[in-house]
Amino acid sequence: MNIKWENEWDKIYRDQGEVQFDILPTAIAATDIFKNNNCKRIMDLGCGTGRHSIYLAQQGFNVYATDISEIGLEVTKSKAEKLNLNNIQFKQHDMRNISFNNNFFDGILCVWTTGHGIFEDSRKSVDEIYRVLKPDGIVIIDYVSIYDEHYGKGQEIEKDTFINNFEGEENIPHHYSTIGELEDLYSNFRQVEIKPIDYYFFDNYNNKHTIKAFVVISIK
C-alpha cells in the first residue's frame, strides 16, 4: 500500500491534537531497565507528541525524540523548550528507515507505535532497530496482540492486518501480533523476553478502553 505516513500522522495530530498525557507503565519500567544497565543515549522511536521523550529527559537520559510526523515533533520540541530541557534532540524519520549510524544507541523505547502498517513494515523496523543499537543495547517495545478488542474489525488486507478498524486512524493499517511472530522478528537478538500487558485509557467521551499488547525486551 502506497501510504504517505507522515501526511496521515500530521493530519491526525492536526485534527485531534494531543489526546494522551499519562506516562505508560512500559515507559516507567524501561527507565529502570535503562538505568540499571547504564544506558545513556536513548531514542524514543515514534515519540508522537513527546510525553515519554519529556519523561526520559527528566530522568537524566540523553534523549533523541524521533517521529515521522513533523507536527508531533514540533509539539514535543515546544514542550521541551517550556521546561528548559536541553538534553533532547529531535529527528524526523520513518521507523522503517532510521537515519542514524550503526551501533549508535544504548537503548530504544518504542510504545504505542508499532503495528501501524503491514507485517513487512514491522520486520523492516526491527531490522533498523537492531542496526542502530550498540552491542548489548536494549530495546523495549510493544505490539498490539491478536487478543485486542479491535482485532478482526474492518477489512482484512493481509493476515492479522486490518484497515478501517480504528476510529481516527481509518487510513492506516493495523497489524496484530502473536508471540510466535515476535519471537521470529527478534530472533537475531541474543536475549528476548516477551510479556503480555493490558493498557487502559479513556477517550474524549470518558469511555474506558483496554489495549491488549505484548511488551518485548530485547538485548542485542
C-alpha positions in Angstrom: 0.0 0.0 0.0 1.4 3.4 -1.0 0.6 5.5 2.0 2.4 8.7 2.8 2.7 8.0 6.6 3.9 11.5 7.5 0.8 13.1 5.9 -1.5 10.7 7.8 0.1 11.3 11.2 0.3 15.1 10.6 -3.4 15.0 9.8 -4.2 13.0 12.9 -2.3 15.4 15.2 -3.8 18.4 13.4 -7.3 17.2 13.7 -7.2 15.5 17.2 -4.4 17.4 18.9 -2.7 15.9 21.9 -5.1 13.3 23.4 -2.8 11.1 25.6 -0.9 12.6 28.5 -0.3 9.8 31.1 3.1 8.1 31.2 2.6 4.5 30.3 3.8 1.8 32.7 6.1 0.4 30.0 8.0 3.7 29.8 8.3 3.7 33.6 9.7 0.2 33.7 12.0 1.0 30.8 13.5 3.8 32.7 14.6 1.5 35.5 16.0 -1.1 33.0 18.0 1.6 31.2 19.4 3.0 34.4 20.3 -0.5 35.7 22.2 -1.2 32.5 24.0 2.1 32.4 22.2 3.2 29.2 22.8 6.9 28.5 21.8 7.6 24.9 18.1 6.7 24.4 15.9 7.0 21.3 12.1 7.5 21.8 11.1 5.9 18.5 7.8 7.2 17.3 7.6 9.8 20.0 4.3 11.3 18.9 3.8 14.5 20.9 6.6 13.6 23.2 5.2 12.6 26.6 7.8 9.8 27.0 10.6 11.9 25.5 10.0 14.5 28.1 9.8 11.9 30.9 13.0 10.3 29.8 14.8 13.6 29.6 13.6 14.5 33.1 15.1 11.2 34.3 18.5 12.4 33.0 19.0 10.5 29.8 20.3 11.9 26.6 17.1 11.6 24.5 16.6 11.5 20.8 12.9 12.2 20.1 12.1 10.8 16.7 8.9 10.6 14.7 7.6 10.5 11.1 5.3 13.5 11.9 6.7 17.0 11.7 3.7 18.3 13.8 4.4 15.7 16.5 8.0 16.7 16.7 7.0 20.4 16.8 4.8 19.8 19.8 7.5 17.8 21.6 10.1 20.5 21.0 7.7 23.2 22.3 7.1 21.3 25.5 10.9 20.7 26.0 11.6 24.4 25.5 9.0 25.4 28.0 10.6 23.0 30.5 14.1 24.2 29.7 15.2 20.7 28.8 18.4 20.8 26.9 19.1 17.0 26.8 16.6 16.2 23.9 17.5 16.2 20.2 14.8 15.9 17.5 14.8 14.0 14.2 12.1 13.3 11.7 12.3 9.9 10.0 10.4 6.8 9.2 10.9 3.9 11.6 11.4 1.6 8.7 14.4 3.8 7.7 16.1 5.2 10.8 18.5 8.0 9.9 21.3 7.2 12.5 24.6 5.4 12.2 25.1 1.8 13.1 25.6 1.0 16.8 24.5 4.5 17.9 22.1 4.0 20.8 22.4 2.4 24.2 18.6 1.9 24.4 15.4 2.4 22.4 11.9 2.9 23.7 9.0 2.4 21.4 5.5 2.3 22.7 2.1 2.6 21.1 3.8 2.9 17.7 4.4 -0.5 16.1 1.6 -2.3 14.4 0.7 0.7 12.3 1.3 -0.8 8.9 1.6 -4.3 7.4 3.7 -7.1 8.8 6.6 -6.3 6.5 6.8 -2.8 8.0 7.3 -4.4 11.4 10.1 -6.5 10.1 11.8 -3.5 8.5 11.6 -1.5 11.7 13.1 -4.4 13.8 16.0 -4.7 11.3 16.6 -0.9 11.7 16.4 -1.1 15.5 19.0 -3.9 15.5 21.3 -1.9 13.2 21.3 1.3 15.3 21.6 -0.3 18.7 25.0 -0.8 20.2 26.1 -4.3 21.1 24.4 -5.1 24.4 22.0 -2.3 23.7 18.4 -2.8 24.8 15.1 -2.2 23.0 11.8 -2.0 24.9 8.9 -2.1 22.6 5.2 -3.1 22.5 2.9 -4.7 19.9 -0.9 -4.9 20.0 -1.9 -8.6 20.2 -4.4 -10.7 18.4 -6.5 -10.7 21.6 -7.2 -7.0 21.4 -10.8 -5.9 21.1 -10.2 -4.3 17.7 -8.8 -7.4 16.1 -11.0 -8.7 13.3 -12.8 -5.3 12.8 -12.7 -3.5 9.4 -11.3 -5.0 6.2 -8.5 -7.6 6.5 -5.8 -6.7 3.9 -3.4 -9.5 4.9 -3.1 -12.0 7.7 -3.9 -10.3 11.1 -3.8 -6.8 9.4 -6.9 -4.7 9.1 -7.9 -1.3 7.7 -10.8 0.9 8.6 -11.0 -0.7 12.0 -9.9 2.1 14.3 -11.7 5.5 14.7 -9.4 8.3 13.9 -6.9 6.1 12.1 -9.1 4.8 9.3 -6.5 5.1 6.5 -3.7 3.3 8.5 -3.5 -0.5 8.5 -3.3 -2.1 12.0 -1.3 -5.3 12.4 -1.9 -7.6 15.4 0.9 -9.8 16.7 1.3 -13.3 18.2 4.1 -14.4 20.5 5.5 -16.7 17.8 5.6 -13.9 15.3 7.5 -11.7 17.7 10.0 -14.5 18.6 10.7 -14.7 14.9 11.1 -11.0 14.4 13.6 -10.8 17.3 15.5 -14.0 16.6 18.7 -12.0 15.8 18.8 -10.6 19.4 20.8 -12.6 21.9 18.2 -12.2 24.6 14.4 -11.8 24.2 11.7 -11.6 26.8 8.0 -11.2 25.8 5.3 -10.3 28.3 1.6 -9.7 27.9 0.3 -6.3 29.1 -3.1 -4.6 29.3 -3.2 -0.8 28.8 -6.1 1.2 30.0 -7.1 4.6 28.7 -10.1 6.9 28.4 -11.3 8.5 25.2 -12.6 12.0 24.7 -16.1 10.9 25.9 -14.6 9.4 29.1 -15.2 5.8 27.9 -12.7 3.3 29.2 -10.8 1.2 26.7 -8.3 -1.7 27.0 -5.4 -2.4 24.7 -4.1 -5.9 24.9 -0.5 -6.0 23.9 2.9 -7.7 24.3 6.0 -5.9 25.6 9.3 -7.1 24.1 12.5 -6.5 26.0 15.5 -7.5 23.8 19.2 -7.2 24.1 21.4 -7.1 21.0 
